[in-house]
Amino acid sequence: MSEHAPLFRRQPKGRLPAPPPGMGRIAGFSDIRLSVEQAEASLEAAADRLSLPRSGWSSGRFDMLAISGGAAGGAYGAGALVGLSEAGTRPEFALVTGVSTGALIAPFAFLGPAWDDRLADAYVGGHAADLLSLRRLASTFTGGLFRGEALDALIHPFVDEAMIDAVAVEHARGRRLLVATTDLDSQRACIWDMGAIASHGGERAVALFREVLAASASLPGLFPPRRFPCTVDGEDGDTFEEMHVDGGVAAPLFLMPEGLLRWNRLGRRLHRGRVHVLVNTVLEPEPRTTAPNVAAVLTRSFDAMLRFSYRQALGVATTFCAAQGLSISVASIPDAPDQGGMLSFDTLTMKRLFDAARERARAGDLWRSPVAERQGLQGLLDRLRPRA
């Protein structure tokens, strides 16, 4: 098998029909995706599968890390993790989730400081600048500006059998690594249990692990969608094909399956839990004049849409944490003139982002607490409110 053999991606010559919603199964794999129903028993089982503490009153902490999308902005999240390692303040996260470029960072965040050199090389080693240059544009219409092989070449050297084996070991300890893609056919977020995939071991597990990461990072228009052959009614059932794109289409970031966030017993199991969110983009608006041409209007509109969606997703996470009494710490790219755009894959720009996050983490200036800020604002409003 060649280094980038597409075990789970068909050539773009037509496609098989999509399976009935929620019924597709990846051949050779079982229990690798999370589907949370509203039934109380299903929610309890999902919480157990995620190894959420049975007794929230235990002495230990349950640290969660959610890593957002942001394309080239992922260099900021990578630098933040390296800086936390160097400062000695990086928790061992019991649950790590990732979307888009956050999905590419997530395995390194999950495995810990021993993998920091590989993480740094992935983001500031010049690989993206070479593989995502204009000379590598797709020659024919394939569903993306770049060929899927360019993304494969970015992922495969860093995601190998040694990584998959290490993820499987941590999964067996009860830690969990989740990645989201967007199933275009069902128009739903699909959450993959990457530790469960890794636990299958072997070449096919490595190939599927890589393909899920690639699907989560396949920004529509930039990279072609990924196709996952699946069956219904067992290994010998009818064959279908799911089409998946960037997880950020459905969820710019996520803490855990949406159904669990509405479970009234979740707070009890997460008592003393701590949530950390790495946002690989600028959240604040950037006021400036927009040129009156189609390209400028589309670019600014897309940028505005992204910033709104990230702020909204962060608002949902913050509201959840406030309601459950959980601490939440957020790090995002500060607004600066040289921070570049999400598609600025040149090495110097990405290294500036990486170094900025690294230094902030080392100095203890990385995180802010939106819950505390919200409570402080509410206290100020209460003091200013006229008394009856």
C-alpha positions, 0 to 999 in steps of 0.5 A: 500500500502506498503512503497515501493509499485512500482506503476510505475514499473513492475516486470522484467518478459519481457516487453511491447513494447515501444510507438512511439517516443514522443507519450507516456502519463503516465496514470492519468497525463497530462503536466508533461513532456517538449517537446520543438519543433523548432516552434517559438510558441512552444518555446515561450510557453515552456519559459512561462511554465518555468516562464521565465521573460516576461520582462528581464528588470525587477528589480529582478534577475532570479537565476537558479541552475543546479545540475549534476550527480556524484553518491556518489559525491552528498555529495559535492553538499549537503554540498555546499547547507547547507554551503550556507544556513549557510552563508546566501548567498543561493539564492531562485532559480527560476529554479532548474534542476537535473540529477542522484544524482543531481536529488535526491538533486534538491527537497531540493535545490528547497525547501530551507534551511528549508529542509537542515537537511533532505538533510544532513541526506540523504547524510551523515546519513549512509543510502547509506553505509548500503543499497548499501553494497556488502551484498545487491547485486542482487541475479539474473540478473535484469539489475543492480548490486543492486536491485531497492528496495535498491534505493527505500529505499534510496529515499522513507523516504526522499521524502514523501507527505509533500515534494510533497505538498511543491513542489506543493506550490512553483510550484504554485508561478511560480518556476520550478523544472526539472529532466532528465532521459534517455529514452532508447527506443527513445534514448532521454533525457526526462525532467520531470516537477516535480512541475506539478507532485506534483500538482496532489497531492495524493498517485499516485503523490508521487509514480510517483515523487519517481519513476522519481527520482529513474529512473534519478539515476539508473546508468546503470549496478549499478541499473536496469532500471525503466519502466513507463506504458503509453498509446497512444491516451488517457486513453483508448488507447493502453498500452505501456511501456517506459524504463528509466535510469540515466539522465546522460547518455543523459545529465550530467547536463542541464540548460533547454530543449536543444531547448530553448538554441538555441532560439534567443529570450531567452537571452532577457528573461533571462537578469540579470539572474544568472546561478549556476552549482553544479558539483558533481565530479572532473573535472580535469584529474588525471594522474597516471599509469593504471594497465594492467588488464581488471578491471583497464582499464575499470574503468579508461576508464569509469572515463576518459569518465565521466570527458570528458563528464562533462567538455564538458557539462560545456563547452556548458553551459559556452558558452551559458552564455557567448553568452547571457551575463549571469553570471555563477558560478561553484562549483566542487569537488577539486582534493584531495587524500581522496575525493574517487570515485563516487562509494565510498558510505562509510559514512566517505568518503561522510562526508569528501566531505560534510564537505569540500563543507560546509566549502568552502561555508561558507567561500565564496570560493565555486564558480568560474566563467568560463566566467570571466576566459575565458574572462581573458584568451582571454584578455591575448592572445589579449595582447600577439598577435603580432601587425601588 
